[in-house]
Structures are given as structure tokens and as C-alpha cells.
Amino acid sequence: MNILPLFVAYLCLLIPIAWLGKRRTRERSTHDFYLAGGKLGFVVLVFTLFATQYSGNTFMAFPGKAYRSGYWYLVSVPFMMAIIAGYMLFAIPLRRVARENRFVTPCDWIQHRYHYLPLTLTCAGLMTWALLNYLLAQLTAMGHAYGVVTGGHLIIPGLSSFQTGVLFLAAVVVLYESVGGMRAVAWTDAIQGVLMLSAIVGLLAYFGSSDVDLAGLPDRVAAIDPGKVNPPSVQKCFTWASVILILFFGGAMYPQGIQRIYAARSAATLKRSLALMVFLPLLLVFFALMMGVLAIPRFPNLSAIESDGVMTMMLSEIATRGAFFKVAVAVLLLGAMAAIMSTADSVLLSLSSIFVHDFYEKTRRTKPSDEHLLRLGKRLSWLVAIVVVTFALTPRFTLFRLLELKFELLMQVAPPFILGFYCRGLRGGGALAGVLIGTAIALTGFARHEKWWGIHPGTIGCLVNFAVCWLSVAIRAGDTTTKNDSDAVSSGGGA
Amino acid sequence: MPQKNQAQRTFSRGHWILLILLLALTVPWYWPETARAPYVLGLPIWGFTSLVFSLLFAIAMAWAIMTTWKDDPRE
């Protein structure tokens, strides 16, 4: 479907947004550039949180996964809600301490709490890895969506539609992100949110049409593969619970999500936004899931890589069902494209802040000026984009495989991050030991392509990580007691 | 080090027990492996039940956020 004029109009809109973002700058500081000065209001905050969680992955990878797994993928509804529950483990005290100390990155909290640079840099490294993966997934999704959106036009000579999409859109994203900072990013998030929500509400009417015959859908799917309709086995239930835990701990550690907790104008704004966000999976993720399940009888026997494109196949078919659906599909495609771009810009902004603020500033003996850090951050955005684009041009995994790898590593940051608020005795060394052991378990399992009793290795790694943290506190408490006892004995002997 | 004035850290224990219980019920572990029918909204019964518990989880979560999180008067 060709929505080229709409898409070109959207790209043109990004120029004034970037310019306006730059004009609204209140001070030349990293806090202002990366967090919009902590002044995001309710509407923009809701949409920017929405864009952080619902991206190209939601609208390209989720239907593909539902196509491959069947109804089992209903797990995606509670696991997206679990992210908000994960935030509630730390959002209230984190926001308070972040305002008092003008935090910019999540690792500002780790450094503030533990004063232990090896731990801070390890956590920053894991977050960077997750973000690079996420960015790679967005750029790959951009490439796939570009051909659909432009209808095969606007292709650089000598390159495929996919390659053109990745290169061209990555350049656009870096350009407006590096000019307008968080404000430009959040405003584009708001636009894509409005487009997506209105289109999905419109397209829900399709589920009620006679073409779909929703009541008979499970039987049609069962005729192809009964395993996609039956309740999951005990082992798959373990996997379901494991996925929820991954998102509960890993999803809540999204650096760009945590930065939006910092960027909210007030606690009241943030809590209202999160209370609303928790309902969105019932609409958005359910929609993506049903599109994937509807595609099972419509397009049987697709390969794993082909099934990543079932959303576009379904939308192409829906668009032929009348003018209303044609408009809704056009808006959704534009919104999906905008969603992929806005997630990519959020990730890029977050990556830039981590490189500059954690890896560069925290390892310098003298504090560099904010002016210098800002200049460096903008250059790094371009460098990161160039590196990730080269990887995106050679896709090897399905999109969801990338998503899994990201979260299983990211959740290893959760124990030191969360326990920092609750466990006064935890020190940097013990926390670092937990993170390293948890990461090693996650990587070993990933390399061997296996789950243990249906549970992801990253989940087991995270639980071991928590256990090591607690163990280190217990050992330290024991040492302190022994030392106090021996001190008492020696001071008694001296007397 | 943790701040000394962190009186309010997160939900109460009761909130968490309710939320974890609802989240556990979204996992369809309590259905026999052949239980598909009846179908509701194009979903097998176990899927529909999971979705209902997801909705209840969302309601409980929103209620817990709005009642627990006190506004900061300094903002």
C-alpha cells in the first residue's frame, strides 16, 4: 500500500519539531537536553512512555511471534503490564533522589548509592548492550516497513528498499534527535501515539466484520495446528511465568523508561501516566496478538523470518475491505513507521547520554563542562548510528530473538538497582559479584540455545544474582559481628 | 547510601500480594491441556480467562498507584 505522500508529510513535520525543540532549550546542559529539564507534562509523558514500550517490536515482532506460537502469546498482555509493576518497586524513592541530585542516567543512581565505579560501568555496559540490540531491532523494522510505506518508490540506486530504508531513516532520526534532544523526541512520540491509537481503535471494527468470523477462529487455527489453541503445557506455563519475570525486572530497567521517570514534571504527573499505561496492553498488545493469530489460517506455512512480516500482509488485505479500512490502515502504517522511528530516537538519545555521562564523565578526574559533553553526545549519536546501521543491513535473527537477548541481560541490572533502596548493607563488591554471575548464567544459556525447565537462563541468572547480593550482605553482617566481638574481647583484655 | 527520609518506598505488602496473585492467575496453569471450548471473543476459554485476570491486574495496579503514591508538595 502506497502512503508515500503521507509519509513525506510526516518527515517534513520533523524539521519544525526539531527546530522547536532546540528553541525551547532553557539551559545548555545535559539535564535539559536528555531530560527536557524534567518538565514533561501529562499528555506528552503518557505518549513518550507509550512510545518507549510500544515500538516496531510490538507491531512487527509481536504478530510474528503470535503467528508462530498461537494463543500462547497472550502472555504478551500481562508481561507488558508487568513492566509498570516493575517500575513501582523503585519509582517513588528514585524520583525523589533523582530530583535532589539532578540525575541524567539510570547509572547515576548506581554510582550515587554504591560509589563503586566497576559496578556502575558494568551496569552501564549491560544497558548499552541492551540498547544497541534494541536500536538494531528498530532499524531492521524500519527497513522492512520502508518498502511497504513507500510502495517501492524513493529507493537509492544500487540499494534494495530495505537498505535504503535503514540508511535514510537512520539519518533522519539522528538529525532531529541531535538537534532537538528529549523535547523533539517526546513530541514525535506524541504524534505517533495519536496516530497509532486512533488507527487501532478504528481497526478494531475489522474484528467484528463477517470476513473475520471471530467465533470460529480457534477452530480454524486448530485445524492447522491444535497445539496453537490448546492450553499450554506445564513447561510452557513455566516459560510464561519466566517471560513475565523477565519483563517485570528487565523491562523496568529500560534506561529510556527510567529517564522518563526523571523527566516527568511532577510525581502527580508520573503516577497518573503510569496508572493509564497499565491498561494499554489490553488494547494494543491484544490487537497485535489477534492480527498474528488471524494470519495463521490466512497465510499458513510461512517460515520464521517470513512470519515477521505477517502484520503487513494482514494490513494489505484489510485495506481492500473498503474506504474506511483503507484510511485506518494508512494511518496505522504511518503510525507504525513513526513508532519505529520514535523508539529508535529514544534509544539513541539514551545511548548517547550513557556514553557521555557514565562511560566518559564518570571516568574523568576533572568534570568536563556541560557544553563539551553535549557536543560529544551529539557526535556519538552519529557514530553509534553508523555502527548499528552496518549490522542492520545484514539481518540474521528473527526480531523476537533479539528482544529476548536484550531483556535477559538487562534484568541483571535489577538486583543492585532495586536492592539499593531496600538493603542498606549491600555494598558495591557484593552487588558486582551478583551482576557478573547472573550475566554469565544468562549468556551461557543463550549460547547453548536452551531453557531450564522452560525457564529462561536470564531469569535464573537474575534470581541467582539476587541471592548473591543477599549472601554478600549476610557474610558482611557476620564479619561485622565477629569483628565487633573480637574488638570487645581485645579491648576487654587491654583493660 | 539510601536516603534516611525514604518513608514511602513502594506499595504495601497487601498490595503486592494481591498483584502477584492476579499476575499468577494470568498464567493458565490451572486448565487441563485439552480445555479449549467454549470460545469467547475469538479466544479459547483459558485465553479469555487469562485476559480477564489481566484486566483485574490492571485495575488493581492503577488503584494501588493512585492511592499509595503521595504527591510531592515541593513540585
Interface residues (C-beta under 8 A of the other chain):
Chain A: Y71 L74 V75 V77 P78 M81 A82 I84 A85 M88 L89 F90 I92 P93 R95 R96 V97 R99 R113 F207 V212 L214 A215 G216 L217 P218 D219 A222 V229 N230 P231 P232 S233 V234 C237 W240 A241 I244 R265 S266 A267 A268 K271 R272 L274 A275 L276 V278 F279 P281 L282 F286 M290 V293 G420 F421 Y422 R424
Chain B: M1 P2 Q3 Q6 Q8 R9 T10 F11 L19 L23 A24 T26 V27 P28 W29 W31 P32 E33 T34 A35 R36 Y39 L41 G42 L43 P44 W46 G47 S50 L51 F53 S54 L55 F57 A58 M61 A62 A64 I65 M66 T68 W69 K70 D71 D72 E75
